Amino acid sequence: MNNHLMKTKFVSNSITIFSFIIFVFFISHIFFGERSVWRIFWLNSQIAKETDRYIKLVNNKKNIMSEINLLRDDNLDPDYISEISYDLLGLIHSDQIVIYIKK
């Protein structure tokens, strides 16, 4: 009789320990695994950063495309050309006066 009681306690304790190990396994995967809660928050923050970076790149592309369109032969703007020549080369028209103001 005592042997039977020890067997049932052993089986009961084994099931409890095995259940606890499975519980710890799943809890550890919830918090520290590849698809954990922390990983999801980290990935969402990375997605937000990359979305902002993408928006900046798209805006930069739009600005560059508008500058390219202003420099096309069929849409050449003389004011824009004179602005570029002054900024890059320091060239001015003969009727312009340049006044430098020190800050």
Steps between C-alpha positions, in 0.01 A plus 500: 500500500781733588665424165181595312473828690861585416435426133197728486692780679791456259269516198317800644826681579642412158194643326524817711870545425450428131210748487714763673784446252260540207354812662848652548589412141199682355533798732867537405403496132230760560751743651835405348436301182519593133133611502496638853319805629825697528600405148163619366544839670856526367387412147219756516748770601730396216206516257416852621862615456526350153163648400625846599820438305295388199284813515813717511643316199177541304493875579865529397422320175210739431726800559770364272247414230358854514853641461564267206173609338603865538825427315345323200539670162126543445447648848816705555450776757751786464460613860582154626805478271631835623447391862698180439780688321529743791493229770746264332725729297452844654390645165270802486338702222660826397208700639496332841655638816612264774510624858662275759369540853709360781299332774 
